[in-house]
Amino acid sequence: MSLLGTEYGEAWTYESIVGALPGVNLSEPQAVAFQFVLFEVLILLFAWVYDLWDAAIAGTAAVAVAVVGSVAMLRLGAGTRSLNLPRTYRRVLFGSSIEVVLAVLAFIALVTHLFVFDPQQAAAVGEPSLLDRLFGPEPPVVVVYLMLLVLWDLCYRIGTSWWTAVVALWRSYQYTFDDETVDALRRLDATNVGFALAQMLLVPFLLDEPVLLLAVGGHVIAVTLVSAGALATLQKA
């Protein structure tokens, strides 16, 4: 599947950007492979240069989850567009760009936690903050830049997952579908749950960070429950 033909308003922002790049015609596997290779090469390079191998392990896990999110987004997008679904549903899902708003809010909250809340809490008990443990007291600028880029990538996909689940629940209450469409929608909802569960890969790195652990675990549970509700309430015409 090529991403070149995606139309604004009928695709995720991620798909629209990749599809709009001049002279670039990437298939789904190529786009995902490029994302993984680019980030992973940079992570390993900086780990080697600055001797940050512990941080590289956590970074690799984050990139892996983001890549799974990319696969889920592309399959959800293509699968939704392939079905004869109400125009309003597609417009709310793709055209509203709410997933970007949710991603921005999540990213700002995460940055605030990493650079303000967590250092304050760590200083109060005389322990190093999460960033200190990962990168040392004077983290290299390029490493922090890459970390924020990876975290934004992750927040965007998490925001998309949550919006997809919410809209799916609304869709199930609002519309009825034929048997074939119901089966296809169930597979799409299950894909979203699969991405949410993949985020559990981050849990081992958050065991000493209760706020972040609660945020990730709460998101996984919320998406799973809302998607389960969407699955359970799908109505056949």
Residue pairs with C-beta under 8 A, 6 or more apart in sequence:
1 27
1 28
1 74
1 78
2 25
2 26
2 27
3 15
3 18
3 19
3 25
3 26
3 27
3 28
3 31
3 74
4 19
4 24
4 25
4 26
5 19
6 15
6 16
6 18
6 19
6 77
7 16
8 16
9 91
9 94
9 95
10 81
10 90
10 94
10 95
11 19
11 77
11 81
11 94
12 73
12 77
12 94
12 99
12 160
13 97
13 99
13 100
14 70
14 73
14 156
14 160
15 73
15 74
15 77
18 24
18 26
18 31
26 34
28 71
28 74
28 78
31 70
31 74
32 67
32 70
32 71
32 74
35 66
35 67
35 70
35 153
36 63
36 64
36 67
39 59
39 63
39 66
39 146
39 149
39 150
39 153
40 60
40 63
42 146
43 56
43 59
43 60
43 63
43 146
43 150
44 56
46 52
46 56
46 140
46 142
46 143
46 146
47 53
47 55
47 56
47 59
50 135
50 140
50 143
52 134
52 135
52 136
52 143
54 134
55 134
55 135
55 143
57 205
58 134
58 205
59 146
59 147
59 150
61 201
61 202
61 204
61 205
62 150
62 151
62 154
62 202
63 150
63 153
64 201
65 154
65 157
65 198
65 199
65 201
65 202
66 150
66 153
66 154
66 157
68 194
68 195
68 198
69 154
69 157
69 158
69 160
69 161
69 195
69 198
70 157
72 157
72 161
72 191
72 192
72 194
72 195
73 157
73 160
75 188
75 191
76 164
76 188
76 191
76 192
77 94
79 184
79 187
79 188
79 191
80 90
80 93
80 94
80 188
81 90
82 184
83 181
83 184
83 185
84 181
85 171
85 175
85 177
85 181
86 171
86 174
86 175
89 167
89 171
89 174
89 175
92 167
92 170
93 163
93 164
93 167
98 163
99 156
99 159
99 160
99 162
99 163
99 164
100 156
100 159
101 159
102 159
102 160
102 162
102 163
103 152
103 155
103 156
103 157
103 158
103 159
103 160
104 159
105 159
106 155
106 158
106 159
107 151
107 152
107 155
107 156
110 151
110 155
110 212
111 148
111 151
113 211
113 212
114 129
114 130
114 131
115 131
117 211
118 129
118 130
118 131
118 209
118 211
119 129
119 131
119 132
121 129
122 128
122 129
122 130
122 132
123 129
128 137
130 208
130 209
131 139
135 143
135 144
157 195
158 199
158 219
161 192
161 195
161 196
161 219
161 223
162 219
162 222
162 223
164 192
165 189
165 192
165 196
165 222
165 223
165 226
165 227
165 230
166 226
168 185
168 188
168 189
168 192
168 226
168 227
168 230
169 226
169 227
169 229
169 230
169 233
171 185
171 230
172 229
172 230
172 231
172 232
172 233
172 234
172 235
173 233
175 235
176 235
176 236
176 237
177 185
177 234
177 235
177 236
177 237
178 236
178 237
179 236
182 234
182 236
185 234
186 231
186 234
189 227
189 230
189 231
190 227
190 231
192 223
192 227
193 223
193 224
193 227
193 228
196 219
196 220
196 223
196 224
196 227
197 220
197 224
199 216
199 219
199 220
200 216
200 220
202 216
203 213
203 216
203 217
206 212
206 213
206 216
207 213
